[in-house]
Each structure stands twice: as structure tokens, then as C-alpha cells.
Amino acid sequence: MKKAYSNKAIIFSLVFPGILVFIFAILAPICLSVYYGFTNFSGIGSYDMIGFKNYIELFKDEAFQVSLRNSFLLAVGFICIQHPLAIITAAVLDKLGRHAEGFFRCVYFLPNVISVAVIAYLWKFIYNPSFGLLNNIIKLFGGKGDFNWLGSGSAIWSVLVVLIWHGFGWGMLIYYTGIKNIDPSLYEAAAIDGATNRTTFLRITLPLMRPVIQVNVTLAIISALKQMETVYLLTNGGPGNETQFMANYLYKQAFSSFRYGYGNAISVIFIIVCILATQVLNRVFKQDEGVAA
């Protein structure tokens, strides 16, 4: 076996398929996006190189700025609302008995295995101004119950609620798995020393979960930037462009408005923002490790 792994031909044969997949599935599409971002390609027919005109237009495009702002708001919602609740829920689940633990784990994760189309139309019915569940609950308490949840002014907050709720299960499951990998003897030693559940959570669970939190927060930011299906089915960016997100706006420009070059320029900005966010997070968590040390 050692001879096989020291053979360069065998090593190359094992690595080469993975390199091919990376080149054709990731690197080549990124390079093509960069190239088409400098063109006025409509998706069909001939096109011309127009330099940085698409990028200059992007910084003047109010709809793009709204989409970037909404993606940022969703990222903040994930980090400040969804993830604290997810990690607390995961810690509580870890303390439950076997049957209750399995039951609630499935309940919290259930929305993530349901089709996005079903989720979107379910929330459309909940938000319906005429017969929706929310307005019926308001009527029970004596209110008018005719509020348009997906109307101007409230639509973005309604969409954010759906997206934060829908992604909760994934975040909780990742934190739950991380907590399960912590050595139980640490909790036993803390219990012997008289530590409360709150103390063990703050002094043992959270510090040891730092790598998991870093990965989960990074995934949350990328997820916030690439939200498309739920937004498309709920509002398609409306009313106006109030609920526009980067991925949805990219799709709209490239395939609905037939501005393929402009859509690729948006995708390049998307990649740059993802890389910058990842680098910033890596630095923040490294600084936290230094402070903790």
C-alpha cells in the first residue's frame, strides 16, 4: 500500500478526476462569468465587449443596491436571531431524554426537508390579507385583520421572517452535532465542581464550539447572499424591488430581461462579496482566539 501511494502515476490518477471536476464545475464557470461581465451579451446572438460599463451601471442601479441591502439584513438576521436561538435550542436538545431529543430534533428540521415551493405557498396563505392565518388571529383579538403582510413597507420583514424560520433547522442541526462531539467528561467534571447549566454553556460549550460557529456563520452569510427560490415564489422581488435579493435580481436580469452580461457582472460582485465576508470572518474569529488565549 505504501508503494502504491508513493507511485506518482497512481497519485495523479486519484487526484486528476477531482481536479477536472473543480475546473469544469467551478473554475471555468467563474472565468466565463468574469468574461461575459465585460460584454453586452443578451444570451442569444452576437455581443460586443463594453469594458466596465456593466459594473459602472451596477453602482448606479438602485434595485441592485436594495438587493445588496436586503442580503445584508438577512445575514444580520441569521447571525443575530437565527443562530443564537439555534445554538440554545441545540444545547437544550442535548439535555433531553433519548425519545424527546429525537422527536424535537425531527420537528425542528422538518421544514428543511419540505419543498421550497410548498414552503413559499404555505406562507403566502398565512400572509394572505383576506383569509390568512395571521389576520384571522388578529381578528380573534378584536383587530381588523386586513393587513397586507406582503405589501409595501412590510414585505421585506415578512420575507425575512420566512427565510430565518426556514433555515433554522440546518443551523440547529450543525450546532447540535458540534455539541455532541464535545467530550462528556468535561460536563461531568463541571457538575462535580457545582457548575450550573448556564455556566457550563458559557464556559465549556461556547468556547469549544468556536470552529463550528465560524463555519455556520460563514455559511449563513453565503446563504443570505444566494437566496432566490423562496423570494422568487413569495414576491419575485416585489412590490417594486422592495424584496429584491442579489441572486433573485441576477436571475431577473439575466433570464427575464435578457441582460446576460449584466447578470454575470452581478455574479462577479456576488463572488467578491462572499470572499471578502469569509476573509473578514476568519480574521474576527482569529482575533477572538487570541483574546481568549
N, C-alpha and C positions, 0 to 999 in steps of 0.2 A: 504493500500500500504506500509506503514511504517513497519507493522508487517511482510509483505512478504519479504521485503528487510533485515529485521533483522533475518530471518529464515536461519540458516546455510545450511540446505539442499537445499533450493531454490537458495541461493548464489552459492553453489557448482555446482548445475545443470546448472546454467548460465555460470559459468567460465570454467567448465570442457571441453566442446566442443572446446573452444579456446585453452586450454592447449594441448589437443590431436592434434589439427591441428599444433600447434607450434612444438610439439615433433616429429611428423611423417613427417612434411613438411620441417622443418628447422634443429632442433637439431639432429635428427637421421642421415640425410644425411651428416651433418658436421662431426659427430663422425665416420661414415663409411669412409669418405674421409681421416680422420686422420689415421684410421686403415690401409686402403689399401695403404696409402702413405709409409708405412713401409714394403711393400711387392713388389714382382716382378710379380704380377698378370697381365696376358695378357688380361683379360676379359673373357677368356674361360679356363676351366680345372683347374688343381691344381696350387698352388703357394707356395712360401716359404717366411718366414719373413727374411728381409735383413737389418733391422735396419735403419740407417740413410744414406744408400748408395744413395738412390734417391735424398736426399737433398744435399749431398756432390757433386753429379754429376750436380745438378742444378746450383751450384755456379761456375762450370767449363764450363757450357753449354753456348756457345756464342750466340746461337739462343735465348735462354731464356733471356739473358742479353739485346739483341736487342729488344725483345718484351717488357721488362720492361722499357727500354729507350723510346720506341715509345709510350707506355702508358703514361709515364711522359710528353713527348712532347705534346700529345693530351690534357692532363689535363691542361698544361700551356696554350695551345691554347684556351681551353674552358674558363679558368679564365681570361686571358689577352686580348682575342679578342672577343670571342662569347658573354660573359656576359656583358662587358661594352656596346657593341652595343645593346644587348638585353634590358638592363635597360633604355638606352637612347631612344630606339625605343618605349618601353612601356610608358615612360613619354610623348613622343610626341603624341602617340595614345590617351592618356588620355586627351590631349588638343584639339583633333579634334572634329568635329561635330558628331552626332549620326550615320548617314549613312556612312560617310567616315571612322569613327572609326571601325564600324563593318566590312566594306569591307576589309580594310587593315589588321585587326586582322585575318580574314579568309585567306587572301593571305599569310601572314607570317607563319600561322600554317599549311597551305595546305600540304607542304612536309611531315609532320609528320603523316598524315593520308593515305599517299600513301604507298603501299607495299615496303618493303626494297629491294626486288628483282627488282622491277620496277626502283627504285632509282638507284641501282647499275648498271643496264644495260643502263639506261639513261646516266649516267656519263661515262660509257665505250664508248658509241657512241660519247660523247662530247670530250673525250680524244683520240679517235682513230687517229693514226698518218696519215692515208691515207685520210679519209673523215670526220674527226671530226670537230665539230663546232669551237673549239679553233684554230686549224690550218687553217681553212678557213678564220677566222677573221684575222689571221696573214698574209695570202696571200693577203687579201684586202688592207693591208697597205704596201704591197711590199715585205714581208718576204718570206722565202722559204716554211714555213708551213708544214714541215715534222718532227716536233719534236715529239719524243716518250714520252708522259707525264707519262706513267706508266712503263717506262724503268728504268734502273739502275741510281741512283743518283737523280732522280726527283720523283720516285714513292711514296716515303713516304710523300712528301709535297703535291702531288696531292691527296693522300688518306686523309690527314689531312684536306684539303680544303673541301672535300666531307662530312666528319664527322662533322666538325664545322658548315657547312651550314645546314646539315640535322637536327642537334639538336637545331638549333637556335629558332625554333618555340616554343618548350617546355619551354626553359629558358625565352623567351619573355613573354609567357602567365602567367608563375608563377609571374614574376615581375609586369606584368600588373594587376593581381589580387591583389597583395600586395599594389600597388599604389591606386587601387580603394577602399581599406579598410582604407585609411588614411582619417581622418576627414576633409571634405572640408572647414570647418570654419578656419582651420589653414592657408590655402592658401588665404582665404578671408581677414584674419587679416594681412597677409604678404603683400597682394596687397594694402590694405589701408595704410600700412606703407611705400609704394613705392618700395617694393622689386621687382626685375626683375625675369624673369623665371629662369635664371641661379642661382640667389641667393636662390630662393625657392627650387630649385632642390638640391643644395648643403647643405642648412641649414635645410630643412624640410624633403624632400623626402628621401635622402640617410640615414640620421640618423635613421629615423623611419622604414626604410627598412632593417636594420641590421639583424634581425632574419630571414627574407626572403632570404637575400643574403647568410647567413650562410647555410641555408638548401639547396639552389640552388647550391652553390659551392661544398658542400658535395656530392650532387647527381651527379654533373659534374665529380668529381674525380672518384667516383664509376663507372659512365658510361664510363669514359676513360679506366678504367681497364677491363671492361667486354665487350668491343667492339668485335663483332665476325661476325655477319651476313653480314654486309656491306663489311668488309675487306675480308671475305671468297669469296664473289661473285665478288668483284672487282679484287683482285690479289691473293687470297689464301696465303697471306704472301710473295709472290714473288715480284720481281725477287730474287731468292735465299731465304733469310729470311729478306730482307730489309724492308718489310712492315708487319712483324710479330707482333701481339699483344698478350697479355697474354692469353685471352680467346680463340683466334684462335689457338695459339700454344698448349694450353691444349687439345683442341678438336683433333688437328692433332696427338698429341702423344697418346692420349687415344683410339681413334677410327680409325685412319688411320694407325698408326704404331703399334697398338695393345700393347701399353705400359700403361695399365690401372693404374697400381700402380704409375708409373712416373707422369701420368696425374693428379692423386689425390694429389701427392706431390705438383704439381704446384698450384692446387686449394687451398691447405692449405696455401701456401705462399700468394696467392691472398687474402684470408680471413684476414691474418695477416696484409697485407699492407692496406687493407680497414679500419681495426680497428685502426691502427696507424694513418692513414690520418685523420680519424674522430676525434681522440683524439687531434691531433695537431691543427686542425681547431677550435675545441672547445676552446682550450687554447688561440689561437690567437684572437678569437673574444671576449673572456672574458677580455683579456688584452686591446683590443680596447675599450671595455665598460668602463674599469677602467680609461683609458686615457681621454675618452670623459667626464666621470663624474668629 
